[in-house]
Structure formats: C-alpha cells, structure tokens
Amino acid sequence: MRKIVSLFATEDFHLKLEFDDGIAKMFNMEPYFKLPVFSILSNPILFKQVANRSYYIEWPGQQIDLSADTLWHGGEIVSKDLFLKEPVVQKTK
C-alpha cells in the first residue's frame, strides 16, 4: 500500500503529492467537482484545507477522502522540483 509523504493543494485545484516510493504526482481534482460529494470542494478555501493522513487524504469536517492508491493511479508523474517552487504544507514522518 502506498503512502503519501507530502501534499500541497494548488490554487488551480490540483494536488501535488510525493509518495514513499519517491514518485511525485499531480492530481487534478476539477473533474471530481461534477460529483455531488466533491462539489463543495470547488470552494478554494475548503479545498486548501486538505489534510494528509499518509494512506489517504481528507477534508476535515466534510467527510470526504481519497486513498493514496487512487491518487497515485490517477495522478500524472511530475518533477519533484515542483515541490521546491511552493512550500509543502502537509508532511508526514
């Protein structure tokens, strides 16, 4: 099972993720906003409240989560340098 070691929510509703296998990925959340359960996350203030729980991410108080495996399979591989351009706000040990 994959583990998320760092997470950053961007202004354009993408999630920058780094996994324990050293792979960095970008996950676009916008298509999910068409689904009723995720539509509330189109609010940028709520979207930025995402929290890293290692094996999944969640939006506290919203009962919304996504597994690390879903994010890994649905994300696009990106350079880890993207993480250096903006501070990582969620990091697990």
KANORBEL-V697826 format. One record per residue. N is the residue number from 0. SS is DSSP state (H for helix, E for strand, L for the rest). PSI is psi in radians with two decimals (NA if undefined). BURIAL is b if it has 9 or more other C-alpha atoms within 8 Angstrom, else e. Layout:
# KANORBEL-V697826
N_SS_PSI_BURIAL + N_SS_PSI_BURIAL
This chain:
# KANORBEL-V697826
0_L_2.32_e + 1_L_2.71_b + 2_L_2.38_b + 3_E_2.17_b + 4_E_-0.39_b + 5_E_2.66_b + 6_E_2.39_b + 7_E_2.26_b + 8_E_2.18_b + 9_L_2.94_b + 10_L_-0.44_e + 11_L_0.48_e + 12_L_0.63_b + 13_E_2.73_b + 14_E_2.19_b + 15_E_2.19_b + 16_E_2.48_b + 17_E_2.35_b + 18_E_2.88_b + 19_L_-0.21_b + 20_L_0.06_e + 21_L_-0.04_e + 22_L_2.39_b + 23_E_2.39_b + 24_E_2.71_b + 25_E_2.23_b + 26_E_2.14_b + 27_E_2.06_b + 28_L_-0.30_b + 29_H_-0.74_b + 30_H_-0.49_e + 31_H_-0.41_e + 32_H_-0.27_b + 33_H_-0.35_e + 34_L_2.33_e + 35_L_-0.72_e + 36_L_-0.53_e + 37_L_-0.17_b + 38_H_-0.57_b + 39_H_-0.43_b + 40_H_-0.07_b + 41_H_-0.13_b + 42_L_2.02_e + 43_H_-0.58_b + 44_H_-0.79_e + 45_H_-0.72_b + 46_H_-0.74_b + 47_L_-0.17_e + 48_L_0.13_e + 49_E_2.49_b + 50_E_2.44_b + 51_E_2.15_b + 52_L_0.43_b + 53_L_-1.11_b + 54_L_-0.07_b + 55_E_2.92_b + 56_E_2.71_b + 57_E_2.81_b + 58_E_1.78_b + 59_L_2.40_b + 60_L_-0.09_e + 61_L_-0.17_e + 62_L_0.72_e + 63_E_2.27_b + 64_E_2.84_e + 65_E_2.42_b + 66_E_2.73_b + 67_H_-0.66_b + 68_H_-0.72_e + 69_H_-0.78_e + 70_H_-0.68_b + 71_H_-0.83_b + 72_H_-0.56_e + 73_H_-0.20_e + 74_L_2.80_b + 75_E_2.34_e + 76_E_2.32_e + 77_E_2.93_e + 78_L_2.48_e + 79_L_-0.32_b + 80_L_-0.45_e + 81_H_-0.50_e + 82_H_-0.36_b + 83_H_-0.33_e + 84_H_-0.42_e + 85_L_2.54_e + 86_L_2.47_e + 87_L_2.16_b + 88_L_-0.28_e + 89_E_2.12_b + 90_E_2.31_b + 91_L_2.85_b + 92_L_NA_e
